[in-house]
Protein backbone atom coordinates (compact mmCIF):
# COMPACT_ATOMS: atom_id res chain seq x y z
CA UNK A 1 0.00 0.00 0.00
CA UNK A 2 1.30 3.43 -0.91
CA UNK A 3 0.49 6.10 1.65
CA UNK A 4 -1.47 9.08 0.36
CA UNK A 5 0.50 12.26 -0.18
CA UNK A 6 0.23 14.82 2.56
CA UNK A 7 -1.59 18.02 1.68
CA UNK A 8 0.66 20.28 3.72
CA UNK A 9 4.39 20.69 3.83
CA UNK A 10 6.09 19.15 6.79
CA UNK A 11 9.70 20.21 7.31
CA UNK A 12 12.13 18.33 9.52
CA UNK A 13 15.47 19.87 10.40
CA UNK A 14 17.86 17.50 12.13
CA UNK A 15 21.11 18.85 13.53
CA UNK A 16 23.60 16.29 14.73
CA UNK A 17 27.13 16.31 16.07
CA UNK A 18 29.18 16.26 19.24
CA UNK A 19 28.81 19.58 21.07
CA UNK A 20 31.82 18.69 23.24
CA UNK A 21 34.11 18.68 20.18
CA UNK A 22 33.85 22.40 19.34
CA UNK A 23 32.89 22.80 15.65
CA UNK A 24 31.45 19.29 15.47
CA UNK A 25 28.48 20.88 17.28
CA UNK A 26 27.50 22.97 14.23
CA UNK A 27 24.39 20.87 13.52
CA UNK A 28 22.93 21.26 17.03
CA UNK A 29 23.92 24.94 17.05
CA UNK A 30 22.02 25.63 13.82
CA UNK A 31 18.88 23.82 14.97
CA UNK A 32 18.87 25.46 18.40
CA UNK A 33 19.23 28.92 16.81
CA UNK A 34 16.28 28.12 14.52
CA UNK A 35 13.97 27.26 17.47
CA UNK A 36 12.74 30.81 18.18
CA UNK A 37 12.38 31.51 14.46
CA UNK A 38 9.98 28.59 13.90
CA UNK A 39 8.30 28.47 17.32
CA UNK A 40 4.89 29.32 15.88
CA UNK A 41 5.12 26.89 12.95
CA UNK A 42 3.43 23.52 13.47
CA UNK A 43 4.78 22.26 10.15
CA UNK A 44 8.44 22.62 11.15
CA UNK A 45 9.97 19.97 13.40
CA UNK A 46 13.43 20.27 14.92
CA UNK A 47 15.67 17.54 16.31
CA UNK A 48 19.11 17.71 17.88
CA UNK A 49 21.24 14.67 18.60
CA UNK A 50 24.76 13.44 19.00
CA UNK A 51 24.25 11.17 15.97
CA UNK A 52 21.52 10.04 13.59
CA UNK A 53 18.98 7.74 15.23
CA UNK A 54 16.96 4.92 13.66
CA UNK A 55 14.09 5.87 16.01
CA UNK A 56 13.45 8.93 13.81
CA UNK A 57 12.32 6.86 10.83
CA UNK A 58 8.71 6.49 12.01
CA UNK A 59 8.17 10.19 12.89
CA UNK A 60 9.68 11.19 9.53
CA UNK A 61 7.12 9.17 7.54
CA UNK A 62 5.00 12.27 6.78
CA UNK A 63 7.89 14.63 6.08
CA UNK A 64 7.91 16.42 2.76
CA UNK A 65 11.36 17.98 3.26
CA UNK A 66 14.20 16.91 5.54
CA UNK A 67 17.37 18.89 6.15
CA UNK A 68 20.21 17.03 7.84
CA UNK A 69 22.68 19.57 9.26
CA UNK A 70 26.20 18.43 10.15
CA UNK A 71 29.76 19.68 10.46
CA UNK A 72 32.38 18.67 7.94
CA UNK A 73 36.08 18.92 7.27
CA UNK A 74 36.05 20.11 3.67
CA UNK A 75 39.57 21.22 2.90
CA UNK A 76 39.70 23.26 -0.27
CA UNK A 77 35.93 23.87 -0.30
CA UNK A 78 35.32 26.67 2.18
CA UNK A 79 31.94 27.45 3.61
CA UNK A 80 28.95 25.22 3.36
CA UNK A 81 27.37 22.70 1.01
CA UNK A 82 23.86 21.52 0.21
CA UNK A 83 23.89 18.00 -1.23
CA UNK A 84 20.74 16.28 -2.52
CA UNK A 85 20.24 12.89 -0.89
CA UNK A 86 18.78 9.78 -2.47
CA UNK A 87 17.64 6.71 -0.51
CA UNK A 88 19.92 3.73 -0.18
CA UNK A 89 19.80 0.49 1.73
CA UNK A 90 23.11 -1.20 2.29
CA UNK A 91 23.74 -4.00 4.73
CA UNK A 92 24.99 -2.56 8.00
CA UNK A 93 26.81 -4.56 10.63
CA UNK A 94 25.59 -2.24 13.36
CA UNK A 95 23.79 1.02 13.71
CA UNK A 96 25.26 4.10 15.34
CA UNK A 97 27.83 6.38 13.79
CA UNK A 98 27.45 4.47 10.53
CA UNK A 99 23.83 5.56 10.08
CA UNK A 100 23.60 8.05 7.20
CA UNK A 101 20.85 10.36 5.94
CA UNK A 102 20.61 8.21 2.77
CA UNK A 103 20.05 5.12 4.93
CA UNK A 104 17.19 6.86 6.80
CA UNK A 105 15.61 7.78 3.45
CA UNK A 106 16.04 4.19 2.29
CA UNK A 107 14.11 2.91 5.27
CA UNK A 108 11.38 5.52 4.77
CA UNK A 109 11.00 4.28 1.21
CA UNK A 110 11.12 0.62 2.23
CA UNK A 111 8.69 0.88 5.17
CA UNK A 112 6.31 3.63 4.08
CA UNK A 113 6.82 3.90 0.30
CA UNK A 114 7.57 7.58 0.73
CA UNK A 115 10.73 9.46 0.04
CA UNK A 116 10.76 13.11 1.05
CA UNK A 117 13.00 15.67 -0.58
CA UNK A 118 16.17 15.70 1.52
CA UNK A 119 19.46 17.57 1.71
CA UNK A 120 22.60 17.12 3.70
CA UNK A 121 23.67 20.61 4.72
CA UNK A 122 27.32 20.52 5.77
CA UNK A 123 29.16 23.43 7.31
CA UNK A 124 32.94 23.44 7.33
CA UNK A 125 34.45 23.42 10.79
CA UNK A 126 37.99 24.37 11.78
CA UNK A 127 38.38 23.27 15.40
CA UNK A 128 37.30 19.75 16.37
CA UNK A 129 39.24 19.65 19.63
CA UNK A 130 37.70 19.04 23.02
CA UNK A 131 35.66 21.94 24.36
CA UNK A 132 32.33 23.65 23.86
CA UNK A 133 31.30 26.46 21.56
CA UNK A 134 32.02 27.04 17.90
CA UNK A 135 35.09 28.73 16.51
CA UNK A 136 34.38 32.26 15.17
CA UNK A 137 34.71 31.14 11.53
CA UNK A 138 32.39 28.16 12.04
CA UNK A 139 29.87 30.35 13.85
CA UNK A 140 29.82 32.78 10.91
CA UNK A 141 29.26 29.93 8.45
CA UNK A 142 26.56 28.44 10.68
CA UNK A 143 24.76 31.79 10.80
CA UNK A 144 24.81 31.91 6.98
CA UNK A 145 23.21 28.46 6.88
CA UNK A 146 20.58 29.59 9.38
CA UNK A 147 19.69 32.40 6.97
CA UNK A 148 19.48 29.99 4.04
CA UNK A 149 17.30 27.52 5.96
CA UNK A 150 15.08 30.34 7.16
CA UNK A 151 14.64 31.52 3.56
CA UNK A 152 13.77 28.00 2.44
CA UNK A 153 11.36 27.13 5.23
CA UNK A 154 9.82 30.41 6.31
CA UNK A 155 9.69 32.58 3.19
CA UNK A 156 6.37 32.04 1.49
CA UNK A 157 6.01 33.81 -1.84
CA UNK A 158 9.30 35.69 -1.45
CA UNK A 159 11.23 36.91 -4.45
CA UNK A 160 14.28 34.73 -3.84
CA UNK A 161 15.01 31.38 -2.30
CA UNK A 162 18.30 29.57 -1.87
CA UNK A 163 19.34 27.56 -4.91
CA UNK A 164 19.21 23.91 -3.99
CA UNK A 165 20.35 20.76 -5.77
CA UNK A 166 17.79 19.41 -8.22
CA UNK A 167 19.49 16.09 -8.91
CA UNK A 168 20.82 13.28 -6.70
CA UNK A 169 24.37 13.90 -5.66
CA UNK A 170 24.44 17.43 -7.13
CA UNK A 171 26.17 19.86 -4.82
CA UNK A 172 25.57 23.54 -4.37
CA UNK A 173 28.65 25.10 -2.79
CA UNK A 174 27.57 28.42 -1.40
CA UNK A 175 31.08 29.48 -0.41
CA UNK A 176 30.95 32.96 1.05
CA UNK A 177 27.87 34.21 -0.83
CA UNK A 178 24.51 32.40 -1.06
CA UNK A 179 23.49 31.55 -4.60
CA UNK A 180 19.96 32.80 -5.27
CA UNK A 181 17.42 32.17 -8.01
CA UNK A 182 13.90 33.47 -8.67
CA UNK A 183 11.05 31.33 -7.31
TITIRO-911238 format. One line per field, with one value per residue (C-alpha): residue number from 1; residue in three letters; y negated, x negated, z negated. Coordinates in nm, 3 decimals. Layout:
N
num: [NUM | ...]
residuo: [ALA | ...]
north: [Y | ...]
east: [X | ...]
up: [Z | ...]
! end
This chain:
183
num: [1 | 2 | 3 | 4 | 5 | 6 | 7 | 8 | 9 | 10 | 11 | 12 | 13 | 14 | 15 | 16 | 17 | 18 | 19 | 20 | 21 | 22 | 23 | 24 | 25 | 26 | 27 | 28 | 29 | 30 | 31 | 32 | 33 | 34 | 35 | 36 | 37 | 38 | 39 | 40 | 41 | 42 | 43 | 44 | 45 | 46 | 47 | 48 | 49 | 50 | 51 | 52 | 53 | 54 | 55 | 56 | 57 | 58 | 59 | 60 | 61 | 62 | 63 | 64 | 65 | 66 | 67 | 68 | 69 | 70 | 71 | 72 | 73 | 74 | 75 | 76 | 77 | 78 | 79 | 80 | 81 | 82 | 83 | 84 | 85 | 86 | 87 | 88 | 89 | 90 | 91 | 92 | 93 | 94 | 95 | 96 | 97 | 98 | 99 | 100 | 101 | 102 | 103 | 104 | 105 | 106 | 107 | 108 | 109 | 110 | 111 | 112 | 113 | 114 | 115 | 116 | 117 | 118 | 119 | 120 | 121 | 122 | 123 | 124 | 125 | 126 | 127 | 128 | 129 | 130 | 131 | 132 | 133 | 134 | 135 | 136 | 137 | 138 | 139 | 140 | 141 | 142 | 143 | 144 | 145 | 146 | 147 | 148 | 149 | 150 | 151 | 152 | 153 | 154 | 155 | 156 | 157 | 158 | 159 | 160 | 161 | 162 | 163 | 164 | 165 | 166 | 167 | 168 | 169 | 170 | 171 | 172 | 173 | 174 | 175 | 176 | 177 | 178 | 179 | 180 | 181 | 182 | 183]
residuo: [UNK | UNK | UNK | UNK | UNK | UNK | UNK | UNK | UNK | UNK | UNK | UNK | UNK | UNK | UNK | UNK | UNK | UNK | UNK | UNK | UNK | UNK | UNK | UNK | UNK | UNK | UNK | UNK | UNK | UNK | UNK | UNK | UNK | UNK | UNK | UNK | UNK | UNK | UNK | UNK | UNK | UNK | UNK | UNK | UNK | UNK | UNK | UNK | UNK | UNK | UNK | UNK | UNK | UNK | UNK | UNK | UNK | UNK | UNK | UNK | UNK | UNK | UNK | UNK | UNK | UNK | UNK | UNK | UNK | UNK | UNK | UNK | UNK | UNK | UNK | UNK | UNK | UNK | UNK | UNK | UNK | UNK | UNK | UNK | UNK | UNK | UNK | UNK | UNK | UNK | UNK | UNK | UNK | UNK | UNK | UNK | UNK | UNK | UNK | UNK | UNK | UNK | UNK | UNK | UNK | UNK | UNK | UNK | UNK | UNK | UNK | UNK | UNK | UNK | UNK | UNK | UNK | UNK | UNK | UNK | UNK | UNK | UNK | UNK | UNK | UNK | UNK | UNK | UNK | UNK | UNK | UNK | UNK | UNK | UNK | UNK | UNK | UNK | UNK | UNK | UNK | UNK | UNK | UNK | UNK | UNK | UNK | UNK | UNK | UNK | UNK | UNK | UNK | UNK | UNK | UNK | UNK | UNK | UNK | UNK | UNK | UNK | UNK | UNK | UNK | UNK | UNK | UNK | UNK | UNK | UNK | UNK | UNK | UNK | UNK | UNK | UNK | UNK | UNK | UNK | UNK | UNK | UNK]
north: [0.000 | -0.343 | -0.610 | -0.908 | -1.226 | -1.482 | -1.802 | -2.028 | -2.069 | -1.915 | -2.021 | -1.833 | -1.987 | -1.750 | -1.885 | -1.629 | -1.631 | -1.626 | -1.958 | -1.869 | -1.868 | -2.240 | -2.280 | -1.929 | -2.088 | -2.297 | -2.087 | -2.126 | -2.494 | -2.563 | -2.382 | -2.546 | -2.892 | -2.812 | -2.726 | -3.081 | -3.151 | -2.859 | -2.847 | -2.932 | -2.689 | -2.352 | -2.226 | -2.262 | -1.997 | -2.027 | -1.754 | -1.771 | -1.467 | -1.344 | -1.117 | -1.004 | -0.774 | -0.492 | -0.587 | -0.893 | -0.686 | -0.649 | -1.019 | -1.119 | -0.917 | -1.227 | -1.463 | -1.642 | -1.798 | -1.691 | -1.889 | -1.703 | -1.957 | -1.843 | -1.968 | -1.867 | -1.892 | -2.011 | -2.122 | -2.326 | -2.387 | -2.667 | -2.745 | -2.522 | -2.270 | -2.152 | -1.800 | -1.628 | -1.289 | -0.978 | -0.671 | -0.373 | -0.049 | 0.120 | 0.400 | 0.256 | 0.456 | 0.224 | -0.102 | -0.410 | -0.638 | -0.447 | -0.556 | -0.805 | -1.036 | -0.821 | -0.512 | -0.686 | -0.778 | -0.419 | -0.291 | -0.552 | -0.428 | -0.062 | -0.088 | -0.363 | -0.390 | -0.758 | -0.946 | -1.311 | -1.567 | -1.570 | -1.757 | -1.712 | -2.061 | -2.052 | -2.343 | -2.344 | -2.342 | -2.437 | -2.327 | -1.975 | -1.965 | -1.904 | -2.194 | -2.365 | -2.646 | -2.704 | -2.873 | -3.226 | -3.114 | -2.816 | -3.035 | -3.278 | -2.993 | -2.844 | -3.179 | -3.191 | -2.846 | -2.959 | -3.240 | -2.999 | -2.752 | -3.034 | -3.152 | -2.800 | -2.713 | -3.041 | -3.258 | -3.204 | -3.381 | -3.569 | -3.691 | -3.473 | -3.138 | -2.957 | -2.756 | -2.391 | -2.076 | -1.941 | -1.609 | -1.328 | -1.390 | -1.743 | -1.986 | -2.354 | -2.510 | -2.842 | -2.948 | -3.296 | -3.421 | -3.240 | -3.155 | -3.280 | -3.217 | -3.347 | -3.133]
east: [0.000 | -0.130 | -0.049 | 0.147 | -0.050 | -0.023 | 0.159 | -0.066 | -0.439 | -0.609 | -0.970 | -1.213 | -1.547 | -1.786 | -2.111 | -2.360 | -2.713 | -2.918 | -2.881 | -3.182 | -3.411 | -3.385 | -3.289 | -3.145 | -2.848 | -2.750 | -2.439 | -2.293 | -2.392 | -2.202 | -1.888 | -1.887 | -1.923 | -1.628 | -1.397 | -1.274 | -1.238 | -0.998 | -0.830 | -0.489 | -0.512 | -0.343 | -0.478 | -0.844 | -0.997 | -1.343 | -1.567 | -1.911 | -2.124 | -2.476 | -2.425 | -2.152 | -1.898 | -1.696 | -1.409 | -1.345 | -1.232 | -0.871 | -0.817 | -0.968 | -0.712 | -0.500 | -0.789 | -0.791 | -1.136 | -1.420 | -1.737 | -2.021 | -2.268 | -2.620 | -2.976 | -3.238 | -3.608 | -3.605 | -3.957 | -3.970 | -3.593 | -3.532 | -3.194 | -2.895 | -2.737 | -2.386 | -2.389 | -2.074 | -2.024 | -1.878 | -1.764 | -1.992 | -1.980 | -2.311 | -2.374 | -2.499 | -2.681 | -2.559 | -2.379 | -2.526 | -2.783 | -2.745 | -2.383 | -2.360 | -2.085 | -2.061 | -2.005 | -1.719 | -1.561 | -1.604 | -1.411 | -1.138 | -1.100 | -1.112 | -0.869 | -0.631 | -0.682 | -0.757 | -1.073 | -1.076 | -1.300 | -1.617 | -1.946 | -2.260 | -2.367 | -2.732 | -2.916 | -3.294 | -3.445 | -3.799 | -3.838 | -3.730 | -3.924 | -3.770 | -3.566 | -3.233 | -3.130 | -3.202 | -3.509 | -3.438 | -3.471 | -3.239 | -2.987 | -2.982 | -2.926 | -2.656 | -2.476 | -2.481 | -2.321 | -2.058 | -1.969 | -1.948 | -1.730 | -1.508 | -1.464 | -1.377 | -1.136 | -0.982 | -0.969 | -0.637 | -0.601 | -0.930 | -1.123 | -1.428 | -1.501 | -1.830 | -1.934 | -1.921 | -2.035 | -1.779 | -1.949 | -2.082 | -2.437 | -2.444 | -2.617 | -2.557 | -2.865 | -2.757 | -3.108 | -3.095 | -2.787 | -2.451 | -2.349 | -1.996 | -1.742 | -1.390 | -1.105]
up: [0.000 | 0.091 | -0.165 | -0.036 | 0.018 | -0.256 | -0.168 | -0.372 | -0.383 | -0.679 | -0.731 | -0.952 | -1.040 | -1.213 | -1.353 | -1.473 | -1.607 | -1.924 | -2.107 | -2.324 | -2.018 | -1.934 | -1.565 | -1.547 | -1.728 | -1.423 | -1.352 | -1.703 | -1.705 | -1.382 | -1.497 | -1.840 | -1.681 | -1.452 | -1.747 | -1.818 | -1.446 | -1.390 | -1.732 | -1.588 | -1.295 | -1.347 | -1.015 | -1.115 | -1.340 | -1.492 | -1.631 | -1.788 | -1.860 | -1.900 | -1.597 | -1.359 | -1.523 | -1.366 | -1.601 | -1.381 | -1.083 | -1.201 | -1.289 | -0.953 | -0.754 | -0.678 | -0.608 | -0.276 | -0.326 | -0.554 | -0.615 | -0.784 | -0.926 | -1.015 | -1.046 | -0.794 | -0.727 | -0.367 | -0.290 | 0.027 | 0.030 | -0.218 | -0.361 | -0.336 | -0.101 | -0.021 | 0.123 | 0.252 | 0.089 | 0.247 | 0.051 | 0.018 | -0.173 | -0.229 | -0.473 | -0.800 | -1.063 | -1.336 | -1.371 | -1.534 | -1.379 | -1.053 | -1.008 | -0.720 | -0.594 | -0.277 | -0.493 | -0.680 | -0.345 | -0.229 | -0.527 | -0.477 | -0.121 | -0.223 | -0.517 | -0.408 | -0.030 | -0.073 | -0.004 | -0.105 | 0.058 | -0.152 | -0.171 | -0.370 | -0.472 | -0.577 | -0.731 | -0.733 | -1.079 | -1.178 | -1.540 | -1.637 | -1.963 | -2.302 | -2.436 | -2.386 | -2.156 | -1.790 | -1.651 | -1.517 | -1.153 | -1.204 | -1.385 | -1.091 | -0.845 | -1.068 | -1.080 | -0.698 | -0.688 | -0.938 | -0.697 | -0.404 | -0.596 | -0.716 | -0.356 | -0.244 | -0.523 | -0.631 | -0.319 | -0.149 | 0.184 | 0.145 | 0.445 | 0.384 | 0.230 | 0.187 | 0.491 | 0.399 | 0.577 | 0.822 | 0.891 | 0.670 | 0.566 | 0.713 | 0.482 | 0.437 | 0.279 | 0.140 | 0.041 | -0.105 | 0.083 | 0.106 | 0.460 | 0.527 | 0.801 | 0.867 | 0.731]
! end
